[in-house]
Amino acid sequence: MNVVNESGPNGLKMYYTYILQSINFPKHFYVGYTQDLEQRLKQHNLGNSIHTNKFRPWKLRGCIAFDTEDKAKKFEQFLKTGNGRLFQKKFF
């Protein structure tokens, strides 16, 4: 995975809303946000998250970059709603 984690275009800090899919249990998904996407995926796969450790390993299904943490967090919250789940099915 080659993702710019510390800064995006023009040196902006970027925040990522991401969707993970369990490799062993492909019907299980997880949505989160982070500033360091590669490190966060490693943490999930090492079992460092109580919410994802029983469905390891995970693969990145998709992500969207935002220029503020607030936007990434709000999009994460949206993806966890009914309409957000429909959005995920359609676009991811």
C-alpha positions as CSV (number, residue, x, y, z in Angstrom):
1,M,0.0,0.0,0.0
2,N,1.5,3.3,-1.0
3,V,-0.3,6.1,0.7
4,V,1.0,9.5,1.6
5,N,0.3,9.7,5.4
6,E,1.9,12.8,6.7
7,S,0.9,15.3,4.0
8,G,-1.0,15.4,0.8
9,P,-0.7,17.9,-2.1
10,N,0.8,21.2,-1.1
11,G,2.0,19.8,2.2
12,L,-1.5,19.6,3.8
13,K,-2.0,17.1,6.6
14,M,-4.5,14.5,5.4
15,Y,-7.0,12.4,7.3
16,Y,-8.5,9.2,5.9
17,T,-11.8,7.6,6.4
18,Y,-11.3,4.0,5.6
19,I,-13.3,0.8,5.1
20,L,-11.7,-2.6,6.0
21,Q,-13.0,-6.0,5.0
22,S,-12.2,-9.2,6.9
23,I,-10.3,-11.6,4.7
24,N,-11.4,-14.7,6.6
25,F,-15.0,-13.4,7.2
26,P,-15.7,-11.3,4.1
27,K,-19.2,-10.2,5.2
28,H,-17.6,-8.3,8.1
29,F,-16.5,-4.7,7.5
30,Y,-15.1,-2.0,9.7
31,V,-15.1,1.8,9.2
32,G,-12.7,4.2,10.9
33,Y,-10.6,7.3,10.3
34,T,-6.9,8.0,10.9
35,Q,-4.1,10.2,9.8
36,D,-1.7,7.3,9.2
37,L,-3.5,4.7,7.1
38,E,-0.7,2.2,6.8
39,Q,0.0,2.2,10.5
40,R,-3.7,1.9,11.4
41,L,-4.1,-1.2,9.1
42,K,-1.1,-2.8,10.8
43,Q,-2.7,-2.1,14.2
44,H,-5.9,-3.7,13.2
45,N,-4.1,-6.8,11.8
46,L,-2.0,-7.1,15.0
47,G,-5.1,-7.3,17.1
48,N,-4.6,-3.9,18.8
49,S,-8.3,-2.9,18.3
50,I,-10.9,-4.6,20.5
51,H,-13.5,-4.0,17.8
52,T,-11.6,-5.8,15.0
53,N,-9.3,-8.4,16.6
54,K,-11.6,-11.4,16.3
55,F,-12.1,-10.9,12.5
56,R,-8.4,-10.6,11.5
57,P,-6.7,-10.3,9.1
58,W,-8.2,-7.2,7.4
59,K,-7.7,-5.7,3.9
60,L,-8.3,-2.2,2.9
61,R,-11.5,-2.0,0.9
62,G,-11.4,1.7,0.2
63,C,-10.5,5.1,1.7
64,I,-11.2,8.8,1.1
65,A,-8.7,11.6,2.1
66,F,-9.9,14.8,3.8
67,D,-8.0,18.0,4.6
68,T,-9.4,18.2,8.2
69,E,-9.9,15.6,10.9
70,D,-13.5,16.9,11.4
71,K,-14.5,16.1,7.8
72,A,-13.0,12.6,8.1
73,K,-14.8,11.9,11.4
74,K,-18.1,13.2,10.0
75,F,-17.8,10.9,6.9
76,E,-16.9,8.0,9.2
77,Q,-20.1,8.7,11.2
78,F,-22.1,8.9,8.0
79,L,-20.8,5.5,6.7
80,K,-22.0,3.9,9.9
81,T,-25.6,5.0,9.3
82,G,-28.1,3.1,7.2
83,N,-27.6,5.5,4.2
84,G,-23.9,5.2,4.7
85,R,-24.0,1.5,4.5
86,L,-26.0,1.7,1.2
87,F,-23.4,4.2,-0.1
88,Q,-20.6,1.6,0.8
89,K,-22.4,-1.2,-1.0
90,K,-22.8,1.0,-4.1
91,F,-19.3,2.5,-4.3
92,F,-17.0,0.2,-2.4
